[in-house]
Amino acid sequence: MLVVVLVCLVPQLHTPMYFFLCNLAAQDIISVSAFLPKLMAITITGDTSISFPGCITQLFLFITCTDGDFLLLAIMAYDRYVAICIPLRYHLIMNPRFCILLVAMSWIVCAANAMCFSFFISHLSFCRLLDINHIFCETISMLKLSCSDTTHIQTLIAVDAPLIGILPVGLILISYVYIIYTILKMRTSAARPKTFSSCSSHLTVVLLFSGTCLSLYMKPESGNSQEVDKLLSLMYLGFIPMLNPLVYSLRNRKVQSAAKIVFSKYIIKDPYKGSSSGRQ
């Protein structure tokens, strides 16, 4: 929320990179809010029940935000590629209209994909007690409880994983290969350590998120696979959203400067403001 507020209030942050970070922060807020409050309520009260519409809503928000993270991270990697590899054309390529189009298409594609999953699963027949062995209403866990034919959903998962999972990760890695190659060609080496540090931090978060998320749907089944699934889900639903603002935003000097501006302007009141004597 702090990232969203800063990007909205501070004009210095009205750039493509921070616009994308603002959307990433919004997606992280939605994804965490979709499952964590319910999980905390279950832990505190012991009431493990959830309504079927609530379960489908949770599933829809989870798929929308998880897929959106993949696409937004790929868009952000492309933004860094343009900024570092072809800086003279950066403002021409990453113009406001193009940035809004990229983000809008990301939200629309992910919401449409999540709607397909939600529609198909909501029309399944469940012939057993709906005891979902997971921390939220996850797709695979719900399919295991259905006595309907789930071939169409399995096919959708098989298509979804490469297109919205593996392909964006591949584009991210290719972008960073070009970025690192461009950095190595620079004659001045003063900025290299800082840039490499930034790249390594971003790549670490991307690999953690994509690795845990993709392995959940592409790993073979085993005896303790459901317990492993829970741990992997906690990683990319709870741990990664906590890392994103720290790695992408809050360590940035521009964001720290913007936070000081907002804090001094809206939090700290001027003791002389409104005084009849005025300033000396």
N, C-alpha and C positions, 0 to 999 in steps of 0.2 A: 504493500500500500504506500509506503514511503517513496518507493521508486516512481509509482504512478503519479503521486502528488507532486513530486519534484519536477518530473518531465512536463506536467501540465502547467505548473506555475512559473517556471524559470525559462525565459526566452532563449538563453544560451544552450539549453538542452533540446531545442526544437530542430533537431537534425535527424536524418534517417536512422542512424544507429540507435539513438535513444527512443525514437518512435517504435522501433522493433522491440527494444527492451521493455518498453511500457506494455506492449501487447503480450510479451512473454510473461511479465509479472502478473498481468490480468489472468492469463491462462493458468498460471501456477496457483493463484488465489482460488479460482473456480475449482480446479482439480482437487486441491486439498480440502476445500469446503464441502466437496461432494461426498467425501467418505470419512474424514477425520472426526467431525462432530458426532456422527452416528456411532463410530467406533468408540469414542470416549464415553458416550451415553451408555453403550452396551457394557463397557468396562466398569462404569460407576454403579449402574442400576442392576446389572445382570439380566436385563430384559433384552433378549437377542432377536426379538421379532422385528420385521420390517414389512410394510405393505408392498403389494406387487407393483402399484404405480410408482411408489418410492424407489423400489428396486430398479425398475426400468429407467427412471429419471437419473439415478446414480450411474447406471450403465451408460446412458447417453452422454452425460457430462464427462465421465471418465474417458470414453473413446474420443470425444471431441477435443478435449484438452491434451490427451496423450499424442494423438495424431498431429494436433496443432503444434506441439513442441518440436516434433521432428521437422515439420515444414518451416517453422519460424527459425530454428537453429540453422537450417540450410540457407534461408534468406539472409540471416545475419552473417553467415560465412561468405556468401556472395558479396554482401556489402563491404566486408573487410577486404575481399579480393580486389574489388574495384578501387577501393581507397588506397591500397598499398601498391598494386600492380599497374594500374592505369589511373594515377591520381589526377592527371590533367583533364580527364573526361568524367571525373566523379560526379560533379554537379549536373552535368548534362545527362548522364545515365540514371543516377539515383535522384531524379526530380520528384517533387511531392506527389504528383499524380501517379507515377509509376510505383512509388512506395505504398501509397494507399491501395492501389490495385493489387499488389502482391499480398498485402495483409488481408484484404477483403476476400480474395480468392482462397487464401489459406483457411479462413474461418468458414467460408461457404462450403468448400470441399470437405473439410473435417466434419462439419455439422451434418451434411448430406450423408456422409459415410456412416456417422453414428446413428442417424435416423434409420438407415437401412438395417443395421444390426438390431436396433431397438424394436423396429417393426417386426422383423422375422422372429426374434426371441419372444416378443409379447404374444405371438400367435402359436407358440409351441404348446403341446399338451404335456403336463407333468403328472406322471402316474405314481410318483413316490412323494413322501414327505419332503417338503422344500427345506431341507436342512443343508444350507450352503456352507461347505467347509472352506471358508475363506474370510478375509477381513472386510470384504465388500462384495457387491453383486457383480462378480467377474464373469466374463463371457464363457470361458471354458468350464468353469465350475457349474454354471447354470445348464450348459449343454449336457453335462454328465447326469443331470437329474431328469432330463426329458425322455419320454418314450416315443416321441415323434421322430420322423426322419430329419436329421440335421445336416444332410449332405450339402444343401445349398448354403448353409451358414459356414460349414467347414471350407467350402470352395471360396466363399467370400474372405475368410481369414487367410487362405492360401494366396489369394490375389492381393489382399490388403497389405500383408507383411512386406513383400518385395517393393511394392509401389510407394507406400507411405512410410515404410521403415528403412529398408536396405538402400533404396535409391537415394533418399536425402542424405543418409550417412555417407554414402559413396561420394556424393557431390561435395559434402563438407570436407572429406579427406582430400579430394582433388584440389579444392580451393586452398587448403592449408599447405599442400605441396607446392603450389605456385607461389603462395605468400612467402614461405620459408626460402624458396629458391630466389625470389626477388630480394629478400633481406640479405641473403648471402652475397649477392652481387653488388650490394651497396659499398661504396668506397669508404665512407665513414662508418666506423664501428661503434660509435658512442651510443646509438639508440638500439643496437642489436640485443643486448641482454634484456632490456625492458620489453622489447617486442617479443622476443622468444619466451619470456616469462608469461606474458599475456596470452600468447598462442598456446603454450603448454597448459595453462589453467583452463582455457576454453575447451581444448581438446580432451582434457581429463573429464570435465563435466559431460561433454558430448558422449564420450566412450562409456562412462558410467551409466548414463541414462539409456543410451541405445543398447548397450550390452545387456543390462538387466531386463529391459523391456522386450527386446527381440528374443532373448533366450527363454523367456517365459512361454512364448508361443512356438518356438522352433526346437526346443530341447525334447529328447525322447522321454516317454513316461517311465517312471520308476516307482519303487515301493514307497518312498518318502517324498514323491514329487510334489504333493500338495503342501507339505510343510515348507519345502524349498520355494514353492510359488508364493507363499505368504511372505517369506523373507525378501524375495525379489520385488514383490509388489510394494512393500514398505520402503525399499530402497528408492524406487523411481517415483513413488507417490508422496513420500514424506521427506526423505533425505535430500534428493536432488532439488526439489523446489526451495529448500532452505539454502542450498549452495548457490543457486542461480543468482540471486541478488548480490551475494557476497563476491562472487567471482566476476560477474559481468558489470556490476554497477557500483557497489558501495566502496570498492577499493580504488575507484577512479577519482582522480583529483577534481575533475569537473563536477562530478556528483557531490563530492565532499564540499566543494566551494558553494554549490547550489544549495546544499543543506544549511550551510551557515547563513546564506542570504535569506532563505525562507524563515529560518529560526529567528534571526535578528529582526526581520520585518513583521512577522505575525505572532511570535511568541513573546519576545522581549519588548515591553512597552517603553517608549521614550518618556522618561520622567518629566521632561520639559514641555512635552506636547500638550497643548491646551492650557499651559500656564499663562496667567495674565502678565507676568513679568517678562516672559520671553527668554530667549537665549542671550547670554552676554558675549 
